[in-house]
Amino acid sequence: MSSAAERVAVILRDRITAGELTPGTRLIEESLGAELGVSRNTLREAFRLLTHERLLVYELNRGVFVRTLSEQDVVELYRVRRMIELGALRDIREPVLGKVAEAVDAAEKAAEANRWQDVGTADIQFHRALVELAGSARIEEFMALILAELRLVFDVMKDPRRFHEPYINRNREILAALENGDVARAEELLKAYLDDAERQLLAAYG
């Protein structure tokens, strides 16, 4: 695996996580290769990596597209999220809440500016920061893949403000519980949060 292909995969994964590449977007080799300054072979290797991560899909005679997730994907993603995120709170090794607080602040500022895509990005950073409290690089790497895939699910919500706005305060409540040393309360809040978000997303598919 070439380092150039890994670098390109990171760039594209970050664009997906930030909501810049949405489900169904076709990735054009010529324009992307010119933009990123890489060969077609390098780009195709990056596509292969991201296809393996379930972020891209190859369609015969059509090309490579950002993947559109199904209801079953939502169920599986939230099952994994409960295992990882709730487990991280039960096993905090790095009790430094700076990144968690920064993500909450970023979401609030983005909401004030009516930038709801950025609110979604800040929400993802909040959950990534929660997992970092467990102090495991392997878990953090796996969670980054899960959150990139999760961002593709957000696209099903046609009114991003209605979806994201209630969770800004809920993130603040989880942060407050952690700041008070009440991990059990934080875990309770997070579980209810994940349950509600999953229900909303599945209802949107329906």
Secondary structure, DSSP 4 states (H G I P E B T S, - for coil): --HHHHHHHHHHHHHHHTTSS-TT-EE-HHHHHHHHT--HHHHHHHHHHHHHTTSEEEETTTEEEEPPPPHHHHHHHHHHHIIIIIHHHHT-S----HHHHHHHHHHHHHHHTT-HHHHHHHHHHHHHHHHHTT--HHHHHHHHHHHHHHHHHHTT-S-HHHHHHHHHHHHHHHHHHHHTT-HHHHHHHHHHHHHHHHHHHHHHH-
